[in-house]
Amino acid sequence: MEIIPHSRPSIDQEEIAAVVSVLQSGRIAQGEQVLSFEKALASMIGVAGAVAVNSGTAALHLALLALGIGENDEVVIPSFVCPALLNSIRYVRAVPVPADINPETFNMDVPDIRKRLTGKTKAIIIPHIFGLPADIREIVSLGVPVVEDCAQSLGSSYDGLPTGSFGALSVFSFYATKVICTGEGGMIASGDSQLLQKIRDLRDYDEKDDSRLRYNYKLTDLQAAMGLTQLRKLPVLIGRRRAIAGRYNEFFREHLLPVPVSPSDREHIYYRYIIRTRHLSKLLDAGRDAGIAYRRPVFKPLHHYLGMTGYPKTDEAFLGTVSIPIYPSLRDTEVKTVLNHLQSILK
């Protein structure tokens, strides 16, 4: 049986040629390609600069360090998200404070964020979840330093401005199945040159005047060459995602079922396509039997890991949503197969 995976990278001869060119140059570690990748992403976002690192989690870690977050400081994060945020907060010995979500957008709920703020709150990490920008202007206006997590939203915009251009810092991930990929990799962007300088210093431990703790978080030119190629293709990659989402939207509207919310003041890039269901386990099992990888959007909410309660909207989303395949390399025949399978289940 041919399997339709939940996600897969979109790579062709351009990426292969770019990587081969770096290999042939003999200069494969952090160098000119990394610098060019940093400049290209910063220019696209419209900020002063960016620093490439070896993962999105490393980007989160260095962002918190640059903001001076440390032991017993509180950092507000959504519960409906992957554990990378939780881990990065633990790296700096700070206290994670999960917040509930808006059930319509799956992004952090602003009123719930307000309830979580205390005198110890030193930052808010706000992912633009599944490719839909969060209520970023409202969150920035709360007066707490904001780290935008754009791992799933590269290329989206809020009120005409790119996500990643609102917070004190923004972080990106280039994991194999992210919006653009370098295998592994990440970036921190900012309009604050002093924060960027701190991050560049922390990224690499060698040839320093003192022995303060630093890290080996560098990206390689091999990865950066691939990232530059992917970044140039970004409009095409997003266009394909939106085209597939359009077909899904049409199908679900025909069956009088909800489609993902996309408020008029923001542009959704459909990193994930989330559907609501009262039969989660059955749908996951049916997809497995049919060779279609449906997945939970989030493996486990963070408040479950932390043994906490009081997150009704997150629990509702965890128990009643499924992510279906959507990515640029998903073929039209595969889209049809997914829709035919969903049609059979609806019957």
Contacts in CASP RR format, 6 or more apart in sequence:
PFRMAT RR
TARGET T0000
AUTHOR 0000-0000-0000
METHOD contacts of the structure
MODEL  1
MEIIPHSRPSIDQEEIAAVVSVLQSGRIAQGEQVLSFEKALASMIGVAGA
VAVNSGTAALHLALLALGIGENDEVVIPSFVCPALLNSIRYVRAVPVPAD
INPETFNMDVPDIRKRLTGKTKAIIIPHIFGLPADIREIVSLGVPVVEDC
AQSLGSSYDGLPTGSFGALSVFSFYATKVICTGEGGMIASGDSQLLQKIR
DLRDYDEKDDSRLRYNYKLTDLQAAMGLTQLRKLPVLIGRRRAIAGRYNE
FFREHLLPVPVSPSDREHIYYRYIIRTRHLSKLLDAGRDAGIAYRRPVFK
PLHHYLGMTGYPKTDEAFLGTVSIPIYPSLRDTEVKTVLNHLQSILK
1 291 0 8 1.000
2 291 0 8 1.000
3 291 0 8 1.000
3 292 0 8 1.000
3 293 0 8 1.000
4 291 0 8 1.000
4 292 0 8 1.000
4 293 0 8 1.000
4 325 0 8 1.000
4 330 0 8 1.000
4 334 0 8 1.000
4 337 0 8 1.000
4 338 0 8 1.000
5 293 0 8 1.000
5 325 0 8 1.000
6 293 0 8 1.000
6 294 0 8 1.000
6 295 0 8 1.000
6 323 0 8 1.000
6 325 0 8 1.000
7 177 0 8 1.000
7 325 0 8 1.000
7 327 0 8 1.000
8 177 0 8 1.000
8 327 0 8 1.000
8 329 0 8 1.000
9 176 0 8 1.000
9 177 0 8 1.000
9 181 0 8 1.000
9 183 0 8 1.000
9 329 0 8 1.000
10 181 0 8 1.000
10 230 0 8 1.000
10 233 0 8 1.000
10 237 0 8 1.000
10 327 0 8 1.000
10 328 0 8 1.000
10 329 0 8 1.000
11 181 0 8 1.000
11 226 0 8 1.000
14 229 0 8 1.000
14 233 0 8 1.000
15 226 0 8 1.000
15 227 0 8 1.000
15 229 0 8 1.000
15 230 0 8 1.000
18 225 0 8 1.000
18 226 0 8 1.000
18 228 0 8 1.000
18 229 0 8 1.000
19 222 0 8 1.000
19 225 0 8 1.000
19 226 0 8 1.000
21 225 0 8 1.000
22 28 0 8 1.000
22 33 0 8 1.000
22 221 0 8 1.000
22 222 0 8 1.000
22 225 0 8 1.000
23 222 0 8 1.000
25 221 0 8 1.000
27 221 0 8 1.000
28 220 0 8 1.000
28 221 0 8 1.000
28 222 0 8 1.000
29 218 0 8 1.000
29 220 0 8 1.000
29 221 0 8 1.000
30 52 0 8 1.000
30 204 0 8 1.000
30 218 0 8 1.000
30 219 0 8 1.000
30 220 0 8 1.000
30 221 0 8 1.000
31 221 0 8 1.000
31 224 0 8 1.000
32 221 0 8 1.000
33 221 0 8 1.000
33 222 0 8 1.000
33 224 0 8 1.000
33 225 0 8 1.000
33 228 0 8 1.000
34 52 0 8 1.000
34 218 0 8 1.000
34 219 0 8 1.000
34 220 0 8 1.000
34 221 0 8 1.000
34 224 0 8 1.000
36 224 0 8 1.000
36 228 0 8 1.000
37 52 0 8 1.000
37 187 0 8 1.000
37 219 0 8 1.000
37 224 0 8 1.000
37 227 0 8 1.000
37 228 0 8 1.000
37 231 0 8 1.000
38 49 0 8 1.000
38 50 0 8 1.000
38 51 0 8 1.000
38 52 0 8 1.000
38 187 0 8 1.000
39 49 0 8 1.000
39 50 0 8 1.000
40 228 0 8 1.000
40 231 0 8 1.000
41 50 0 8 1.000
41 172 0 8 1.000
41 187 0 8 1.000
41 189 0 8 1.000
41 231 0 8 1.000
42 48 0 8 1.000
42 49 0 8 1.000
42 50 0 8 1.000
42 189 0 8 1.000
44 155 0 8 1.000
44 162 0 8 1.000
44 231 0 8 1.000
44 234 0 8 1.000
45 162 0 8 1.000
45 164 0 8 1.000
45 165 0 8 1.000
45 170 0 8 1.000
45 189 0 8 1.000
46 162 0 8 1.000
46 165 0 8 1.000
47 164 0 8 1.000
47 165 0 8 1.000
47 170 0 8 1.000
47 189 0 8 1.000
47 190 0 8 1.000
47 191 0 8 1.000
48 190 0 8 1.000
48 191 0 8 1.000
48 192 0 8 1.000
48 193 0 8 1.000
48 196 0 8 1.000
49 189 0 8 1.000
49 190 0 8 1.000
49 191 0 8 1.000
49 193 0 8 1.000
49 196 0 8 1.000
50 187 0 8 1.000
50 188 0 8 1.000
50 189 0 8 1.000
50 190 0 8 1.000
50 196 0 8 1.000
51 62 0 8 1.000
51 187 0 8 1.000
51 188 0 8 1.000
51 189 0 8 1.000
51 196 0 8 1.000
51 199 0 8 1.000
51 200 0 8 1.000
51 203 0 8 1.000
52 185 0 8 1.000
52 186 0 8 1.000
52 187 0 8 1.000
52 218 0 8 1.000
52 219 0 8 1.000
52 224 0 8 1.000
53 59 0 8 1.000
53 62 0 8 1.000
53 185 0 8 1.000
53 186 0 8 1.000
53 187 0 8 1.000
53 188 0 8 1.000
53 203 0 8 1.000
53 217 0 8 1.000
53 218 0 8 1.000
53 219 0 8 1.000
54 184 0 8 1.000
54 185 0 8 1.000
54 186 0 8 1.000
54 217 0 8 1.000
54 218 0 8 1.000
54 219 0 8 1.000
55 173 0 8 1.000
55 175 0 8 1.000
55 184 0 8 1.000
55 185 0 8 1.000
55 186 0 8 1.000
55 217 0 8 1.000
56 84 0 8 1.000
56 151 0 8 1.000
56 171 0 8 1.000
56 172 0 8 1.000
56 173 0 8 1.000
56 174 0 8 1.000
56 175 0 8 1.000
56 185 0 8 1.000
56 186 0 8 1.000
56 187 0 8 1.000
57 84 0 8 1.000
57 87 0 8 1.000
57 88 0 8 1.000
57 173 0 8 1.000
58 185 0 8 1.000
58 186 0 8 1.000
58 215 0 8 1.000
58 217 0 8 1.000
59 171 0 8 1.000
59 172 0 8 1.000
59 173 0 8 1.000
59 186 0 8 1.000
59 187 0 8 1.000
59 188 0 8 1.000
60 84 0 8 1.000
60 85 0 8 1.000
60 88 0 8 1.000
60 125 0 8 1.000
60 147 0 8 1.000
60 149 0 8 1.000
60 171 0 8 1.000
61 88 0 8 1.000
61 91 0 8 1.000
61 92 0 8 1.000
61 215 0 8 1.000
61 217 0 8 1.000
62 188 0 8 1.000
62 199 0 8 1.000
62 202 0 8 1.000
62 203 0 8 1.000
62 215 0 8 1.000
62 217 0 8 1.000
63 88 0 8 1.000
63 147 0 8 1.000
63 169 0 8 1.000
63 171 0 8 1.000
63 188 0 8 1.000
63 199 0 8 1.000
64 70 0 8 1.000
64 75 0 8 1.000
64 88 0 8 1.000
64 89 0 8 1.000
64 91 0 8 1.000
64 92 0 8 1.000
64 94 0 8 1.000
64 123 0 8 1.000
64 147 0 8 1.000
65 92 0 8 1.000
65 198 0 8 1.000
65 199 0 8 1.000
65 202 0 8 1.000
66 169 0 8 1.000
66 188 0 8 1.000
66 195 0 8 1.000
66 198 0 8 1.000
66 199 0 8 1.000
66 202 0 8 1.000
67 122 0 8 1.000
67 123 0 8 1.000
67 145 0 8 1.000
67 147 0 8 1.000
67 168 0 8 1.000
67 169 0 8 1.000
67 195 0 8 1.000
68 122 0 8 1.000
69 75 0 8 1.000
69 89 0 8 1.000
69 92 0 8 1.000
69 94 0 8 1.000
69 122 0 8 1.000
69 123 0 8 1.000
70 92 0 8 1.000
70 93 0 8 1.000
70 94 0 8 1.000
70 122 0 8 1.000
71 92 0 8 1.000
71 93 0 8 1.000
71 94 0 8 1.000
72 93 0 8 1.000
72 94 0 8 1.000
72 95 0 8 1.000
72 120 0 8 1.000
73 92 0 8 1.000
73 94 0 8 1.000
73 95 0 8 1.000
73 120 0 8 1.000
73 121 0 8 1.000
73 122 0 8 1.000
73 123 0 8 1.000
74 94 0 8 1.000
74 95 0 8 1.000
74 97 0 8 1.000
74 118 0 8 1.000
74 119 0 8 1.000
74 120 0 8 1.000
74 121 0 8 1.000
74 122 0 8 1.000
75 89 0 8 1.000
75 94 0 8 1.000
75 95 0 8 1.000
75 96 0 8 1.000
75 97 0 8 1.000
75 121 0 8 1.000
75 122 0 8 1.000
75 123 0 8 1.000
75 124 0 8 1.000
75 125 0 8 1.000
76 97 0 8 1.000
76 98 0 8 1.000
76 99 0 8 1.000
76 113 0 8 1.000
76 116 0 8 1.000
76 117 0 8 1.000
76 121 0 8 1.000
76 123 0 8 1.000
76 124 0 8 1.000
76 125 0 8 1.000
76 144 0 8 1.000
77 85 0 8 1.000
77 86 0 8 1.000
77 89 0 8 1.000
77 96 0 8 1.000
77 97 0 8 1.000
77 98 0 8 1.000
77 99 0 8 1.000
77 124 0 8 1.000
77 125 0 8 1.000
77 302 0 8 1.000
78 85 0 8 1.000
78 98 0 8 1.000
78 99 0 8 1.000
78 100 0 8 1.000
78 101 0 8 1.000
78 107 0 8 1.000
78 108 0 8 1.000
78 126 0 8 1.000
78 127 0 8 1.000
78 129 0 8 1.000
78 302 0 8 1.000
78 314 0 8 1.000
79 98 0 8 1.000
79 99 0 8 1.000
79 100 0 8 1.000
79 101 0 8 1.000
79 301 0 8 1.000
79 302 0 8 1.000
79 303 0 8 1.000
79 311 0 8 1.000
79 314 0 8 1.000
80 101 0 8 1.000
80 106 0 8 1.000
80 129 0 8 1.000
80 297 0 8 1.000
80 298 0 8 1.000
80 301 0 8 1.000
80 302 0 8 1.000
80 314 0 8 1.000
80 317 0 8 1.000
80 318 0 8 1.000
81 127 0 8 1.000
81 129 0 8 1.000
81 149 0 8 1.000
81 298 0 8 1.000
81 302 0 8 1.000
82 298 0 8 1.000
82 299 0 8 1.000
83 302 0 8 1.000
83 305 0 8 1.000
84 151 0 8 1.000
84 173 0 8 1.000
85 96 0 8 1.000
85 125 0 8 1.000
85 127 0 8 1.000
85 149 0 8 1.000
85 302 0 8 1.000
86 96 0 8 1.000
86 302 0 8 1.000
86 305 0 8 1.000
86 306 0 8 1.000
89 95 0 8 1.000
89 96 0 8 1.000
90 96 0 8 1.000
94 122 0 8 1.000
95 120 0 8 1.000
96 302 0 8 1.000
96 306 0 8 1.000
97 116 0 8 1.000
97 121 0 8 1.000
98 116 0 8 1.000
98 301 0 8 1.000
98 302 0 8 1.000
98 303 0 8 1.000
98 306 0 8 1.000
98 308 0 8 1.000
98 311 0 8 1.000
98 314 0 8 1.000
99 108 0 8 1.000
99 109 0 8 1.000
99 112 0 8 1.000
99 113 0 8 1.000
99 116 0 8 1.000
100 108 0 8 1.000
100 109 0 8 1.000
100 112 0 8 1.000
100 310 0 8 1.000
100 311 0 8 1.000
100 312 0 8 1.000
100 313 0 8 1.000
100 314 0 8 1.000
101 107 0 8 1.000
101 108 0 8 1.000
101 109 0 8 1.000
101 112 0 8 1.000
101 129 0 8 1.000
101 313 0 8 1.000
101 314 0 8 1.000
101 317 0 8 1.000
102 108 0 8 1.000
102 109 0 8 1.000
102 110 0 8 1.000
102 135 0 8 1.000
102 313 0 8 1.000
103 313 0 8 1.000
103 316 0 8 1.000
103 317 0 8 1.000
104 261 0 8 1.000
105 129 0 8 1.000
105 132 0 8 1.000
105 134 0 8 1.000
105 261 0 8 1.000
105 263 0 8 1.000
106 129 0 8 1.000
106 130 0 8 1.000
106 132 0 8 1.000
106 274 0 8 1.000
106 297 0 8 1.000
106 317 0 8 1.000
106 321 0 8 1.000
107 126 0 8 1.000
107 127 0 8 1.000
107 128 0 8 1.000
107 129 0 8 1.000
107 132 0 8 1.000
107 133 0 8 1.000
107 134 0 8 1.000
107 135 0 8 1.000
108 126 0 8 1.000
108 127 0 8 1.000
108 134 0 8 1.000
108 135 0 8 1.000
108 139 0 8 1.000
109 313 0 8 1.000
110 135 0 8 1.000
110 138 0 8 1.000
110 139 0 8 1.000
113 124 0 8 1.000
113 139 0 8 1.000
113 142 0 8 1.000
114 142 0 8 1.000
117 142 0 8 1.000
117 144 0 8 1.000
121 144 0 8 1.000
122 144 0 8 1.000
122 145 0 8 1.000
123 144 0 8 1.000
123 145 0 8 1.000
123 146 0 8 1.000
123 147 0 8 1.000
124 139 0 8 1.000
124 142 0 8 1.000
124 144 0 8 1.000
124 145 0 8 1.000
124 146 0 8 1.000
124 147 0 8 1.000
125 146 0 8 1.000
125 147 0 8 1.000
125 149 0 8 1.000
126 134 0 8 1.000
126 136 0 8 1.000
126 139 0 8 1.000
126 146 0 8 1.000
126 147 0 8 1.000
126 148 0 8 1.000
126 149 0 8 1.000
127 134 0 8 1.000
127 149 0 8 1.000
127 150 0 8 1.000
127 151 0 8 1.000
127 152 0 8 1.000
127 153 0 8 1.000
128 134 0 8 1.000
128 136 0 8 1.000
128 148 0 8 1.000
128 149 0 8 1.000
128 150 0 8 1.000
128 152 0 8 1.000
128 153 0 8 1.000
128 156 0 8 1.000
128 163 0 8 1.000
129 152 0 8 1.000
130 152 0 8 1.000
130 260 0 8 1.000
130 270 0 8 1.000
130 271 0 8 1.000
130 272 0 8 1.000
130 273 0 8 1.000
130 274 0 8 1.000
130 297 0 8 1.000
130 323 0 8 1.000
131 152 0 8 1.000
131 153 0 8 1.000
131 156 0 8 1.000
131 179 0 8 1.000
131 268 0 8 1.000
131 269 0 8 1.000
131 270 0 8 1.000
131 271 0 8 1.000
131 272 0 8 1.000
132 153 0 8 1.000
132 156 0 8 1.000
132 260 0 8 1.000
132 261 0 8 1.000
132 262 0 8 1.000
132 266 0 8 1.000
132 268 0 8 1.000
133 153 0 8 1.000
133 156 0 8 1.000
133 157 0 8 1.000
133 158 0 8 1.000
133 163 0 8 1.000
133 266 0 8 1.000
133 267 0 8 1.000
133 268 0 8 1.000
136 146 0 8 1.000
136 148 0 8 1.000
136 158 0 8 1.000
136 163 0 8 1.000
136 166 0 8 1.000
136 167 0 8 1.000
137 158 0 8 1.000
137 159 0 8 1.000
137 166 0 8 1.000
139 146 0 8 1.000
140 146 0 8 1.000
140 166 0 8 1.000
140 167 0 8 1.000
145 167 0 8 1.000
145 168 0 8 1.000
146 166 0 8 1.000
146 167 0 8 1.000
146 168 0 8 1.000
147 167 0 8 1.000
147 168 0 8 1.000
147 169 0 8 1.000
147 170 0 8 1.000
147 171 0 8 1.000
148 163 0 8 1.000
148 164 0 8 1.000
148 166 0 8 1.000
148 167 0 8 1.000
148 169 0 8 1.000
148 170 0 8 1.000
148 171 0 8 1.000
149 170 0 8 1.000
149 171 0 8 1.000
150 163 0 8 1.000
150 164 0 8 1.000
150 170 0 8 1.000
150 171 0 8 1.000
150 172 0 8 1.000
151 171 0 8 1.000
151 172 0 8 1.000
151 173 0 8 1.000
151 175 0 8 1.000
151 178 0 8 1.000
152 178 0 8 1.000
152 179 0 8 1.000
152 271 0 8 1.000
152 272 0 8 1.000
153 163 0 8 1.000
153 164 0 8 1.000
153 179 0 8 1.000
153 269 0 8 1.000
153 271 0 8 1.000
154 163 0 8 1.000
154 172 0 8 1.000
154 178 0 8 1.000
154 179 0 8 1.000
154 180 0 8 1.000
154 234 0 8 1.000
154 269 0 8 1.000
155 162 0 8 1.000
155 163 0 8 1.000
155 179 0 8 1.000
155 234 0 8 1.000
155 238 0 8 1.000
155 267 0 8 1.000
155 269 0 8 1.000
156 162 0 8 1.000
156 163 0 8 1.000
156 266 0 8 1.000
156 267 0 8 1.000
156 268 0 8 1.000
156 269 0 8 1.000
157 163 0 8 1.000
157 266 0 8 1.000
157 267 0 8 1.000
158 166 0 8 1.000
158 265 0 8 1.000
158 266 0 8 1.000
158 267 0 8 1.000
159 265 0 8 1.000
159 266 0 8 1.000
160 267 0 8 1.000
163 170 0 8 1.000
164 170 0 8 1.000
164 189 0 8 1.000
168 190 0 8 1.000
168 192 0 8 1.000
168 195 0 8 1.000
169 188 0 8 1.000
169 189 0 8 1.000
169 190 0 8 1.000
169 192 0 8 1.000
169 195 0 8 1.000
170 188 0 8 1.000
170 189 0 8 1.000
170 190 0 8 1.000
171 186 0 8 1.000
171 187 0 8 1.000
171 188 0 8 1.000
171 189 0 8 1.000
172 186 0 8 1.000
172 187 0 8 1.000
172 188 0 8 1.000
172 189 0 8 1.000
173 185 0 8 1.000
173 186 0 8 1.000
174 180 0 8 1.000
174 181 0 8 1.000
174 182 0 8 1.000
174 183 0 8 1.000
174 184 0 8 1.000
174 185 0 8 1.000
174 186 0 8 1.000
174 187 0 8 1.000
174 223 0 8 1.000
174 227 0 8 1.000
174 230 0 8 1.000
175 181 0 8 1.000
175 183 0 8 1.000
175 184 0 8 1.000
175 185 0 8 1.000
176 183 0 8 1.000
176 184 0 8 1.000
177 327 0 8 1.000
178 271 0 8 1.000
179 234 0 8 1.000
179 237 0 8 1.000
179 238 0 8 1.000
179 269 0 8 1.000
179 271 0 8 1.000
180 227 0 8 1.000
180 230 0 8 1.000
180 231 0 8 1.000
180 233 0 8 1.000
180 234 0 8 1.000
180 237 0 8 1.000
181 226 0 8 1.000
181 227 0 8 1.000
181 230 0 8 1.000
182 219 0 8 1.000
182 223 0 8 1.000
182 224 0 8 1.000
182 226 0 8 1.000
182 227 0 8 1.000
182 230 0 8 1.000
183 223 0 8 1.000
183 226 0 8 1.000
184 223 0 8 1.000
185 219 0 8 1.000
185 223 0 8 1.000
186 219 0 8 1.000
188 196 0 8 1.000
188 199 0 8 1.000
190 196 0 8 1.000
190 199 0 8 1.000
201 208 0 8 1.000
201 214 0 8 1.000
202 214 0 8 1.000
202 215 0 8 1.000
202 217 0 8 1.000
203 214 0 8 1.000
203 215 0 8 1.000
203 217 0 8 1.000
203 218 0 8 1.000
204 214 0 8 1.000
204 215 0 8 1.000
204 216 0 8 1.000
204 217 0 8 1.000
204 218 0 8 1.000
205 214 0 8 1.000
205 215 0 8 1.000
205 216 0 8 1.000
208 214 0 8 1.000
230 237 0 8 1.000
236 328 0 8 1.000
237 328 0 8 1.000
238 269 0 8 1.000
239 328 0 8 1.000
240 328 0 8 1.000
241 269 0 8 1.000
241 270 0 8 1.000
241 271 0 8 1.000
241 326 0 8 1.000
241 327 0 8 1.000
241 328 0 8 1.000
242 268 0 8 1.000
242 269 0 8 1.000
242 270 0 8 1.000
244 270 0 8 1.000
244 273 0 8 1.000
244 326 0 8 1.000
244 330 0 8 1.000
244 335 0 8 1.000
245 260 0 8 1.000
245 268 0 8 1.000
245 270 0 8 1.000
245 273 0 8 1.000
245 326 0 8 1.000
247 335 0 8 1.000
247 339 0 8 1.000
248 259 0 8 1.000
248 273 0 8 1.000
248 324 0 8 1.000
248 326 0 8 1.000
248 339 0 8 1.000
249 259 0 8 1.000
249 260 0 8 1.000
251 339 0 8 1.000
251 342 0 8 1.000
251 343 0 8 1.000
252 258 0 8 1.000
252 259 0 8 1.000
252 275 0 8 1.000
253 259 0 8 1.000
255 346 0 8 1.000
257 275 0 8 1.000
257 276 0 8 1.000
258 275 0 8 1.000
258 276 0 8 1.000
260 268 0 8 1.000
260 270 0 8 1.000
260 273 0 8 1.000
260 274 0 8 1.000
262 268 0 8 1.000
270 326 0 8 1.000
271 326 0 8 1.000
272 297 0 8 1.000
272 323 0 8 1.000
272 326 0 8 1.000
273 323 0 8 1.000
273 324 0 8 1.000
273 325 0 8 1.000
273 326 0 8 1.000
274 297 0 8 1.000
274 321 0 8 1.000
274 322 0 8 1.000
274 323 0 8 1.000
275 321 0 8 1.000
275 322 0 8 1.000
275 323 0 8 1.000
275 324 0 8 1.000
276 320 0 8 1.000
276 321 0 8 1.000
277 283 0 8 1.000
277 320 0 8 1.000
277 321 0 8 1.000
277 322 0 8 1.000
278 320 0 8 1.000
280 296 0 8 1.000
280 319 0 8 1.000
280 320 0 8 1.000
280 321 0 8 1.000
280 322 0 8 1.000
283 294 0 8 1.000
283 322 0 8 1.000
283 345 0 8 1.000
284 294 0 8 1.000
284 295 0 8 1.000
284 296 0 8 1.000
284 322 0 8 1.000
286 341 0 8 1.000
286 345 0 8 1.000
287 293 0 8 1.000
287 294 0 8 1.000
287 341 0 8 1.000
288 294 0 8 1.000
290 341 0 8 1.000
292 324 0 8 1.000
292 325 0 8 1.000
292 337 0 8 1.000
292 338 0 8 1.000
292 341 0 8 1.000
293 325 0 8 1.000
294 322 0 8 1.000
294 323 0 8 1.000
294 324 0 8 1.000
294 325 0 8 1.000
295 322 0 8 1.000
295 323 0 8 1.000
296 318 0 8 1.000
296 321 0 8 1.000
296 322 0 8 1.000
296 323 0 8 1.000
297 317 0 8 1.000
297 321 0 8 1.000
297 322 0 8 1.000
297 323 0 8 1.000
298 317 0 8 1.000
298 318 0 8 1.000
300 318 0 8 1.000
301 311 0 8 1.000
301 314 0 8 1.000
301 315 0 8 1.000
301 318 0 8 1.000
303 309 0 8 1.000
303 310 0 8 1.000
303 311 0 8 1.000
303 314 0 8 1.000
304 318 0 8 1.000
324 338 0 8 1.000
324 342 0 8 1.000
325 334 0 8 1.000
325 338 0 8 1.000
END
